[in-house]
Amino acid sequence: MKDSIALEQLVARIQSQLAPNSKVEHNVDLPTLDGKRTRQIDVLVTDKIGQYEFRIVIDCKDHAKRLDVREVGTFQDLVQDVGAHRGVLVSPQGFTSGALDRAKQLRIDLYSPIDTEPHKWQVSATAPCIVDYRSAAIAIKFSVSSPHPWVIPYDMDDGDFFDEAESRRPRLIETMFSNWFEGKYPTEAGVHEDQPIYEGTTLMRVNPESDLIMPVELTASVHVEQRYYFGHAKIDKISGFLDHHTGGVITNAFELLVDHEEVESSWNIIESIEDAPTRPLFVSTGLIAHRLP
C-alpha cells in the first residue's frame, strides 16, 4: 500500500472515532457545484442537522517537508469547487508560518495525526502532569478507665477489639489505613487529631488471660503533608489530531500511565500548581500512609 493511501485510511479511522455518528468515507469522487466534473476527496465527512446536510472535506499530504502557503491556496480551491462547508488539511510534517496565517484567514483547519498504533506516523506521546501527593503519618491514641488490672499489648495491632455485639473488629492498623485510603480522614495538610478508627463503641479484652472486655476510646492522629511533583507521563494509547491553530490535541480517549516510582525519583518538586513550568494536562492526587511508632 502506498504511504499516501495509508495516511488517508489512518485519518479516516481517527475521524470515525472522533465523530461516530457522522458518515466518514475514504476516497470519494464529489461533483463540483457546476456539475461539469468530479473532484477526488481523500476523506469526506457528512452529517445532518435537521433538514440540512453538512460536508467537510479532508485532504491528506504525506510530504517530506512542512506544507507551505501554496498548498493551502490549492486546497481552498478544492473546498470552494465542491461547495464544502469546511476544509481540513492534514500533514504529519506540519505547516509553515505562512500556511498557518493563510489557513486561519480561510477558516481551514490544519491537523497532524497523533496515533500510537504501529505505522509510519506512529508517535510516542507524553503529557505534562502534576501529581499531588498527600502523605499521612498516623498515630494511635488510646484511652481507657477500668477498675481491673489492664494489660496493654506491646503492639496495639495485636489487641482484641470488639463491637457492641462483641463481634471481633478488623485489625487496628488495617482499619486506619483503610479509613485514609477511602477518604474517611481529612486530606488537607496539617495535623488532624481525634479521628475515629471504628464506628460506634469499641470494646477491648482486659488481658489475654481474661474474658472480661471493657469500653476503650481509640482515635487516630493524622499528620498530613502535601507535596507537588511535575513531570511528563507516558501516554500508552491515543488517537486524534494535533490542531496547529490552537496547539491542542483533539481526541475522545487516551490511556496514560503514571509510574509512581518514577514520579518520586525523577519528577521535579514544585511549591504549588501555579509554579508548574507549563500548564498540566491534569492534576492527580495520590494518597500515601505511614504508621508512626
C-alpha positions, 0 to 999 in steps of 0.5 A: 500500500502506498504511504499516501493511501495509508495516511488517508485510511489512518485519518479516516479511522481517527475521524470515525472515532472522533465523530461516530455518528457522522458518515466518514468515507475514504476516497470519494469522487464529489461533483463540483457545484457546476456539475461539469466534473468530479473532484477526488476527496481523500476523506469526506465527512457528512452529517445532518442537522435537521433538514440540512446536510453538512460536508467537510472535506479532508485532504491528506499530504504525506510530504517530506517537508512542512506544507507551505502557503501554496498548498493551502491556496490549492486546497481552498480551491478544492473546498470552494469547487465542491461547495464544502462547508469546511476544509481540513488539511492534514500533514504529519510534517506540519505547516509553515508560518505562512500556511498557518496565517493563510489557513486561519484567514480561510477558516481551514483547519490544519491537523497532524495525526497523533496515533500510537498504533504501529505505522509510519506516523506512529508517535510516542506521546507524553503529557505534562502532569502534576501529581499531588501527593498527600502523605499521612503519618498516623498515630494511635491514641488510646484511652481507657478507665477500668477498675481491673488490672489492664494489660496493654499489648506491646503492639496495639495491632495485636489487641482484641477489639470488639463491637457492641455485639462483641463481634471481633473488629478488623485489625487496628492498623488495617482499619486506619489505613483503610479509613485514609485510603477511602477518604474517611480522614481529612486530606488537607495538610496539617495535623488532624487529631481525634479521628475515629478508627471504628464506628460506634463503641469499641470494646477491648479484652482486659488481658489475654488471660481474661474474658472480661472486655471493657469500653476503650476510646481509640482515635487516630492522629493524622499528620498530613503533608502535601507535596507537588511533583511535575513531570511528563507521563507516558501516554500508552494509547491515543488517537486524534489530531494535533490542531496547529491553530490552537496547539491542542490535541483533539481526541475522545480517549487516551490511556496514560500511565503514571509510574509512581516510582518514577514520579518520586525519583525523577519528577521535579518538586514544585511549591504549588500548581501555579509554579508548574513550568507549563500548564498540566494536562491534569492534576492527580492526587495520590494518597500515601500512609505511614504508621508512626511508632 
